Each structure stands twice: as structure tokens, then as C-alpha cells.
Amino acid sequence: MKVDYIIVGLGLAGLAFSRELTKHNKTFIIFEDDSQNSSRVAGGMYNPIVLKRFNPVWDAKNQLEKAMPFYKELEELLGGKYDYKVDIFRLFTSIEEQNNWFAACDKPVLAEYLIPKVVTDNYNGIDAPFGYGNVTKTGRIDTLTLLKDYKKYLEKENLIIYNKFDYKAINLDEENIEYKDITATKVVFCEGFGMKKNPYFKTLPMEEAKGELITIHAPELEIDFVLKSSVFIMPLGDDLFKIGATFNWTDKTNTPTEKAKEELLGKLNTVINVPYKIVDHVAGIRPTVNDRRPLVGIHKEHKQLAILNGLGTRGVMIAPTVAKELYNHIENNAELRNEIDISRFK
């Protein structure tokens, strides 16, 4: 088999890069072994505001301008519904937080996303004596369904191989790559936490943060927005709500834990006051970087090898943008921004 690209890993990074290749009529094959599941267990929110301090997310406007058409095209291609527009309500806990909200609303970079008033409506199941701040132009991507549907599409097109990628089977010459019975010009690694076992990129400073989420059934909780407090409460429909998320920097397994569940429930019980039942509990490892920027670029010695990784907690926003930048870097020799280029780590 001869292709232009081999992609290793099918999370949001691998999906986004494969779509970029398709747009430019490049051929590819994807290797996926289901060892990483950060994209599948992600909350999937796209939100341009850091709601803890009311600051803009890095590069948010640019990312959203690329991400929204990207997911719309996938809905048209696959015939599914993945993008759910939903506002975020930030629960205020003091007058000071209200004042900080109005100060943030006056900032030009935030003004188009923040509604300059305190929402004082009563919603069953939540005590909010100080009200809420409303963030608009936000939503969630159903990453689990999207990735399932995209896999089916790739299977029909014979573009995916369910097998562990063997680094030792790579043979490099000056222009091409031989991998078993496949010849390609480039390999792009989109492995998430699996990068730690990749001999070509394992020295990059990736941090692994385990995240856990629960889903509850709460018929009396009447909110049609994402509530952000000490946890986020995300409506999924049918009285189901996703609750998250935890951060654990020492546990490197994908196994849900009782400790994390207790942490989430402890926080949840300070926010809502209606009965609920836990119906799901999932965990995954987020690939993050200490400077909170992605890992994008070409190996300094082996120019046929590239990486697209480290998307962190905002992968649904970042993936389409950095996939486009990596493609232009590889194919058109366009410079990568310093913030994302792996060459920033010497």
C-alpha cells in the first residue's frame, strides 16, 4: 500500500488532521489501538472564557472561527448531530464576583461573549442568592458519538487499521517511510498520552492529568444551560447531566476511582439540592503541556515524522486550528507559531 500519510491515533487531533488531508486530496491510513480515550471521555465544551478569573482563553476567537465550520462539515459528512449550542451560566458566590463580572464585560476582547447583567432567575434545584453570569456563543461537541461515527466512515473507506503501531518497524530513507507493507512520505503521531512510549518524541515535556466525570439522572433539576461552579453541570437531555471534572497528576490509568467520584459528589452536593442517581462514571488521561500549549511540529532529525498532541482540556476548540497549521507547515513550509512549535523546547 502506498499513501501520502500515516496517522497514528484517532482522537480529536487525528480526526482533525485527517480531514485536513482530505481537503487537499492527500491519501492516508490511520492506526488506532483504542489505548487512549481522553477525547472520548471529554466534556467537549467550547468556551472562550476562563471562568475562574474571567480571562480570555488563548487564541479563542481564531480557534472558534475554524472549529464551528469544521464540526458543521462533519455533521453534513456523517449525517449526525454533534454540535449542541448551549450557554454557560457562571454561579456567583459573592458581590465581589458580580463586580468582577461587570469589569470583565467592559473588556473588548470579552464583550462579545459576556452578557453585562446578573441573571437572577430562579431554577429548580439550585440555590443562587448572588445570581449568575451568562456566557454566550458556547456549546458542547458530542465527542463520543462523533468519533464512533467517524470510525464507521473510515472503515467503509478502508482508511483505518485497528492495530498497535510498532515504532521498531519504521524504516526511514531520505524521502519516504517504509512501515511493514505501507510506503508513505510522512507519519503524524496523534497519540495523546501514548506519546510517552514514542521513541521519537517521548522527551517532549508532556504532563498527564487523569480526569474523571460522572453522569447523573436528575428529573427535578431544571436547567437548559451549562452551570459552572466548583464543578460543571452539563445537560445532555432526558434529565441526564454530565458532572466534571477531576484532575489527578499521579494516577496514569483509565480506571474510574471511588475517590474521584466522592470528590465530584461532594462538590455537586454544595450546588444542587434535588435528588439524583449516578448512571455513568468514566475516566481518561488528558495530554497536557506545562505551558498549556499544544505540541506541534516536525522531528528535528527525521523530517518524515511529525507530531500533533497536547491539546489538553480544550481539544474541541484547538484541534481544527493546529491541524491546519501543521499541514501548512509540512506541505507549504509555513512557519509555526512559537507558542505551539515543539522547537520551543530545546
TORLUM-584147 format. One record per residue (C-alpha): residue number from 0; residue in three letters; x, y, z. Coordinates in nm, 3 decimals. Each point is the difference from the previous one (the first is absolute). Example, Ala and Ser with C-alpha at 12.3 -4.5 7.8 and 13.67 -1.06 7.14 Angstrom:
BEGIN
num, residu, x, y, z
0, ALA, 1.230, -0.450, 0.780
1, SER, 0.137, 0.344, -0.066
***
This chain:
BEGIN
num, residu, x, y, z
0, MET, 0.000, 0.000, 0.000
1, LYS, 0.122, 0.349, -0.083
2, VAL, -0.141, 0.311, 0.170
3, ASP, 0.109, 0.356, 0.061
4, TYR, -0.043, -0.018, 0.379
5, ILE, -0.022, -0.247, 0.284
6, ILE, -0.189, 0.139, 0.301
7, VAL, 0.052, -0.170, 0.335
8, GLY, -0.293, 0.051, 0.237
9, LEU, -0.362, 0.099, -0.051
10, GLY, -0.101, 0.251, 0.261
11, LEU, -0.095, 0.355, -0.088
12, ALA, 0.353, 0.074, -0.124
13, GLY, 0.009, -0.296, -0.238
14, LEU, -0.352, 0.070, -0.122
15, ALA, 0.076, 0.367, -0.068
16, PHE, 0.323, -0.073, -0.184
17, SER, -0.162, -0.268, -0.214
18, ARG, -0.270, 0.246, -0.106
19, GLU, 0.267, 0.251, -0.096
20, LEU, 0.163, -0.266, -0.217
21, THR, -0.331, -0.081, -0.166
22, LYS, -0.056, 0.367, -0.087
23, HIS, 0.331, 0.001, -0.186
24, ASN, -0.048, -0.335, -0.173
25, LYS, 0.272, -0.170, 0.199
26, THR, -0.026, -0.373, 0.064
27, PHE, 0.039, -0.148, 0.348
28, ILE, -0.046, -0.300, 0.225
29, ILE, -0.069, 0.025, 0.374
30, PHE, 0.127, -0.240, 0.266
31, GLU, -0.217, -0.019, 0.310
32, ASP, 0.030, -0.239, 0.295
33, ASP, -0.255, 0.159, 0.237
34, SER, 0.266, 0.039, 0.269
35, GLN, -0.074, 0.370, 0.056
36, ASN, -0.343, 0.135, 0.080
37, SER, 0.037, 0.363, 0.104
38, SER, -0.203, 0.121, -0.300
39, ARG, -0.273, -0.255, 0.062
40, VAL, -0.052, 0.094, 0.366
41, ALA, 0.045, 0.375, -0.043
42, GLY, -0.270, 0.242, 0.105
43, GLY, 0.024, 0.140, -0.352
44, MET, -0.070, 0.362, 0.092
45, TYR, 0.110, 0.289, -0.216
46, ASN, 0.022, 0.313, 0.207
47, PRO, 0.220, 0.305, -0.070
48, ILE, 0.012, 0.114, 0.365
49, VAL, 0.198, -0.123, 0.301
50, LEU, -0.288, 0.029, 0.244
51, LYS, 0.205, -0.025, 0.316
52, ARG, 0.159, 0.341, -0.060
53, PHE, -0.206, 0.135, -0.293
54, ASN, 0.294, 0.002, -0.242
55, PRO, 0.000, -0.083, -0.373
56, VAL, 0.115, -0.345, -0.106
57, TRP, 0.319, 0.007, -0.206
58, ASP, -0.075, 0.046, -0.373
59, ALA, -0.370, -0.067, 0.062
60, LYS, -0.150, 0.220, -0.271
61, ASN, 0.224, -0.144, -0.271
62, GLN, -0.068, -0.355, 0.120
63, LEU, -0.378, 0.044, 0.005
64, GLU, -0.002, 0.151, -0.348
65, LYS, 0.155, -0.322, -0.130
66, ALA, -0.169, -0.248, 0.232
67, MET, -0.364, 0.089, -0.067
68, PRO, 0.013, -0.062, -0.380
69, PHE, 0.213, -0.309, 0.066
70, TYR, -0.266, -0.171, 0.212
71, LYS, -0.279, 0.112, -0.230
72, GLU, 0.181, -0.168, -0.292
73, LEU, 0.033, -0.320, 0.204
74, GLU, -0.372, 0.004, 0.075
75, GLU, -0.069, 0.028, -0.372
76, LEU, 0.252, -0.271, -0.089
77, LEU, -0.108, -0.253, 0.261
78, GLY, -0.367, 0.089, 0.035
79, GLY, 0.019, 0.039, 0.377
80, LYS, -0.060, 0.268, 0.260
81, TYR, 0.314, 0.091, 0.195
82, ASP, -0.010, 0.376, 0.066
83, TYR, -0.244, 0.106, 0.272
84, LYS, -0.022, 0.375, 0.054
85, VAL, -0.045, 0.072, 0.369
86, ASP, 0.082, 0.301, 0.215
87, ILE, 0.208, -0.022, 0.316
88, PHE, -0.120, 0.153, 0.325
89, ARG, 0.271, 0.085, 0.251
90, LEU, -0.137, -0.034, 0.352
91, PHE, 0.097, 0.302, 0.210
92, THR, 0.087, -0.054, 0.367
93, SER, 0.045, 0.363, 0.106
94, ILE, -0.055, 0.364, -0.088
95, GLU, 0.371, 0.017, -0.083
96, GLU, -0.044, -0.259, -0.273
97, GLN, -0.288, 0.201, -0.143
98, ASN, 0.222, 0.309, -0.010
99, ASN, 0.280, -0.197, -0.166
100, TRP, -0.249, -0.117, -0.262
101, PHE, -0.100, 0.354, -0.095
102, ALA, 0.367, 0.100, -0.017
103, ALA, 0.062, -0.291, -0.239
104, CYS, -0.301, 0.100, -0.213
105, ASP, 0.169, 0.335, -0.065
106, LYS, 0.305, -0.166, -0.158
107, PRO, -0.027, 0.012, -0.382
108, VAL, 0.148, -0.349, -0.042
109, LEU, -0.277, -0.145, 0.222
110, ALA, -0.295, 0.224, -0.079
111, GLU, -0.147, -0.213, -0.281
112, TYR, -0.025, -0.304, 0.228
113, LEU, -0.112, 0.143, 0.336
114, ILE, -0.350, 0.134, 0.065
115, PRO, 0.040, 0.315, 0.216
116, LYS, -0.261, -0.075, 0.264
117, VAL, -0.059, -0.233, 0.293
118, VAL, -0.250, -0.275, -0.075
119, THR, -0.234, -0.022, 0.300
120, ASP, -0.249, -0.257, -0.130
121, ASN, -0.082, -0.290, 0.231
122, TYR, 0.075, -0.352, -0.126
123, ASN, -0.132, -0.301, 0.182
124, GLY, 0.274, -0.196, 0.169
125, ILE, 0.254, 0.281, 0.044
126, ASP, 0.048, 0.260, 0.272
127, ALA, 0.148, 0.314, -0.155
128, PRO, -0.039, 0.297, 0.235
129, PHE, 0.255, 0.201, -0.198
130, GLY, -0.128, -0.104, -0.344
131, TYR, 0.191, -0.099, -0.311
132, GLY, 0.210, 0.146, -0.279
133, ASN, -0.100, -0.109, -0.352
134, VAL, 0.267, -0.102, -0.254
135, THR, -0.129, -0.032, -0.355
136, LYS, 0.133, -0.139, -0.331
137, THR, 0.093, -0.319, 0.185
138, GLY, -0.102, -0.363, -0.029
139, ARG, 0.110, -0.360, 0.013
140, ILE, 0.117, -0.253, -0.255
141, ASP, -0.118, -0.357, 0.052
142, THR, 0.349, -0.142, -0.049
143, LEU, -0.100, -0.359, 0.083
144, THR, -0.263, -0.019, -0.274
145, LEU, 0.214, 0.197, -0.245
146, LEU, 0.295, -0.237, 0.033
147, LYS, -0.221, -0.309, -0.022
148, ASP, -0.162, 0.129, -0.319
149, TYR, 0.331, 0.106, -0.152
150, LYS, 0.146, -0.344, 0.065
151, LYS, -0.290, -0.157, -0.190
152, TYR, 0.066, 0.239, -0.289
153, LEU, 0.369, -0.090, -0.003
154, GLU, -0.081, -0.371, 0.011
155, LYS, -0.223, 0.029, -0.308
156, GLU, 0.278, 0.186, -0.182
157, ASN, 0.268, -0.248, 0.116
158, LEU, 0.196, 0.283, 0.160
159, ILE, 0.053, -0.141, 0.351
160, ILE, 0.199, -0.291, 0.140
161, TYR, -0.080, -0.115, 0.354
162, ASN, 0.344, -0.099, 0.114
163, LYS, 0.274, 0.121, 0.229
164, PHE, 0.261, 0.203, -0.187
165, ASP, 0.346, -0.155, 0.020
166, TYR, 0.268, 0.270, 0.012
167, LYS, 0.272, -0.258, -0.066
168, ALA, -0.155, -0.082, -0.338
169, ILE, 0.067, 0.351, -0.137
170, ASN, 0.267, 0.015, -0.270
171, LEU, 0.103, 0.349, -0.105
172, ASP, 0.179, 0.111, -0.313
173, GLU, 0.060, 0.353, -0.127
174, GLU, -0.352, 0.047, -0.136
175, ASN, -0.233, -0.284, 0.100
176, ILE, -0.099, -0.224, 0.286
177, GLU, -0.041, -0.372, -0.022
178, TYR, -0.228, -0.147, 0.266
179, LYS, -0.058, -0.371, -0.052
180, ASP, -0.189, -0.012, -0.334
181, ILE, -0.078, 0.376, -0.004
182, THR, 0.203, 0.271, -0.172
183, ALA, -0.067, 0.360, 0.103
184, THR, 0.165, 0.339, -0.013
185, LYS, -0.091, 0.103, 0.359
186, VAL, -0.114, -0.143, 0.330
187, VAL, -0.197, 0.229, 0.233
188, PHE, -0.026, -0.116, 0.359
189, CYS, -0.327, 0.097, 0.173
190, GLU, 0.031, -0.239, 0.290
191, GLY, -0.096, 0.204, 0.302
192, PHE, 0.152, -0.145, 0.317
193, GLY, 0.141, -0.282, -0.214
194, MET, 0.272, 0.242, -0.109
195, LYS, 0.191, -0.094, 0.317
196, LYS, 0.090, -0.333, -0.168
197, ASN, 0.091, 0.155, -0.336
198, PRO, 0.382, -0.016, -0.039
199, TYR, 0.000, 0.298, -0.237
200, PHE, -0.196, 0.248, 0.214
201, LYS, -0.005, -0.138, 0.356
202, THR, 0.243, 0.266, 0.128
203, LEU, -0.253, 0.279, -0.060
204, PRO, -0.134, 0.135, 0.333
205, MET, -0.348, -0.146, 0.007
206, GLU, -0.195, -0.005, 0.323
207, GLU, -0.266, -0.265, 0.048
208, ALA, -0.311, 0.107, 0.190
209, LYS, -0.260, -0.266, 0.070
210, GLY, -0.353, 0.132, -0.017
211, GLU, -0.319, -0.162, 0.121
212, LEU, -0.362, 0.088, -0.066
213, ILE, -0.333, -0.138, 0.116
214, THR, -0.342, 0.014, -0.161
215, ILE, -0.310, 0.037, 0.218
216, HIS, -0.373, -0.033, -0.058
217, ALA, -0.175, 0.291, 0.175
218, PRO, -0.362, 0.053, -0.117
219, GLU, -0.057, 0.294, 0.235
220, LEU, 0.307, 0.195, -0.112
221, GLU, -0.140, 0.249, -0.249
222, ILE, 0.286, 0.166, -0.185
223, ASP, 0.055, 0.027, -0.375
224, PHE, 0.345, 0.158, 0.033
225, VAL, 0.340, -0.118, 0.121
226, LEU, 0.047, 0.103, 0.360
227, LYS, 0.358, 0.084, 0.101
228, SER, 0.081, 0.001, 0.367
229, SER, 0.239, -0.221, 0.197
230, VAL, -0.099, -0.259, -0.262
231, PHE, -0.166, 0.035, -0.338
232, ILE, -0.351, -0.139, -0.048
233, MET, -0.073, -0.065, -0.366
234, PRO, -0.351, -0.090, -0.123
235, LEU, -0.007, -0.296, -0.239
236, GLY, -0.376, -0.033, -0.046
237, ASP, -0.246, -0.251, 0.151
238, ASP, 0.075, 0.138, 0.350
239, LEU, 0.364, -0.112, -0.029
240, PHE, 0.287, 0.226, 0.107
241, LYS, 0.375, -0.045, -0.034
242, ILE, 0.199, 0.111, 0.306
243, GLY, 0.371, 0.073, -0.005
244, ALA, 0.277, 0.001, 0.022
245, THR, 0.286, -0.114, 0.220
246, PHE, 0.375, 0.042, -0.048
247, ASN, 0.242, -0.268, 0.119
248, TRP, 0.368, 0.036, -0.089
249, THR, 0.122, -0.334, 0.145
250, ASP, -0.248, -0.269, -0.109
251, LYS, 0.074, -0.096, -0.363
252, THR, -0.281, -0.253, -0.047
253, ASN, -0.333, 0.034, -0.182
254, THR, -0.183, -0.165, 0.290
255, PRO, -0.271, 0.202, 0.180
256, THR, 0.066, 0.033, 0.373
257, GLU, -0.218, 0.027, 0.309
258, LYS, 0.210, 0.289, 0.127
259, ALA, -0.069, 0.212, -0.308
260, LYS, -0.369, -0.085, 0.012
261, GLU, -0.017, 0.113, 0.362
262, GLU, 0.179, 0.324, -0.090
263, LEU, -0.247, 0.076, -0.279
264, LEU, -0.301, -0.087, 0.213
265, GLY, 0.128, 0.209, 0.290
266, LYS, 0.022, 0.305, -0.224
267, LEU, -0.326, -0.078, -0.181
268, ASN, -0.192, -0.020, 0.327
269, THR, 0.100, 0.356, 0.085
270, VAL, -0.153, 0.122, -0.327
271, ILE, -0.324, -0.190, -0.053
272, ASN, -0.274, -0.092, 0.247
273, VAL, -0.210, -0.260, -0.185
274, PRO, 0.026, -0.380, -0.003
275, TYR, 0.203, -0.173, -0.269
276, LYS, 0.135, -0.337, -0.103
277, ILE, 0.347, -0.074, -0.139
278, VAL, -0.030, -0.180, -0.335
279, ASP, 0.357, 0.015, -0.135
280, HIS, 0.358, 0.062, 0.112
281, VAL, 0.291, 0.031, -0.244
282, ALA, 0.369, 0.088, 0.012
283, GLY, 0.274, 0.091, -0.246
284, ILE, 0.349, 0.146, -0.020
285, ARG, 0.028, 0.354, -0.137
286, PRO, 0.324, 0.078, -0.186
287, THR, 0.100, 0.345, 0.120
288, VAL, 0.314, 0.214, -0.012
289, ASN, 0.141, 0.213, 0.280
290, ASP, -0.045, 0.320, -0.200
291, ARG, -0.357, -0.103, -0.098
292, ARG, 0.078, 0.007, -0.372
293, PRO, -0.015, -0.287, -0.253
294, LEU, 0.294, -0.202, -0.127
295, VAL, 0.022, 0.055, -0.376
296, GLY, 0.289, -0.046, -0.237
297, ILE, 0.250, -0.216, -0.188
298, HIS, 0.274, -0.212, 0.156
299, LYS, 0.330, 0.190, -0.015
300, GLU, 0.193, -0.294, -0.146
301, HIS, -0.264, -0.209, -0.176
302, LYS, -0.194, 0.239, -0.220
303, GLN, -0.249, -0.269, -0.100
304, LEU, -0.134, -0.015, 0.357
305, ALA, -0.235, 0.258, 0.153
306, ILE, -0.210, 0.040, 0.312
307, LEU, -0.341, 0.148, 0.082
308, ASN, -0.068, -0.038, 0.370
309, GLY, -0.046, 0.167, 0.338
310, LEU, -0.342, 0.151, -0.069
311, GLY, -0.092, -0.013, 0.369
312, THR, -0.347, 0.085, 0.126
313, ARG, -0.101, 0.214, -0.299
314, GLY, 0.061, -0.248, -0.279
315, VAL, -0.332, 0.060, -0.177
316, MET, 0.099, 0.363, -0.052
317, ILE, 0.370, -0.044, -0.073
318, ALA, 0.009, -0.309, -0.224
319, PRO, -0.125, 0.148, -0.331
320, THR, 0.233, 0.301, 0.025
321, VAL, 0.321, -0.186, 0.083
322, ALA, -0.075, -0.275, -0.255
323, LYS, -0.017, 0.266, -0.270
324, GLU, 0.322, 0.162, 0.123
325, LEU, 0.189, -0.329, 0.005
326, TYR, -0.116, -0.086, -0.351
327, ASN, 0.115, 0.337, -0.135
328, HIS, 0.329, -0.039, 0.183
329, ILE, 0.066, -0.341, -0.153
330, GLU, -0.130, 0.061, -0.351
331, ASN, 0.061, 0.371, -0.053
332, ASN, 0.291, 0.065, 0.235
333, ALA, -0.211, 0.255, 0.190
334, GLU, 0.145, 0.101, 0.334
335, LEU, -0.168, -0.126, 0.313
336, ARG, -0.085, 0.246, 0.272
337, ASN, 0.256, -0.006, 0.278
338, GLU, -0.271, -0.079, 0.256
339, ILE, -0.073, -0.341, -0.154
340, ASP, 0.328, -0.098, -0.172
341, ILE, 0.179, -0.286, 0.176
342, SER, 0.327, 0.181, -0.074
343, ARG, -0.081, 0.223, 0.300
344, PHE, 0.133, -0.287, 0.210
345, LYS, 0.374, -0.036, -0.047
***
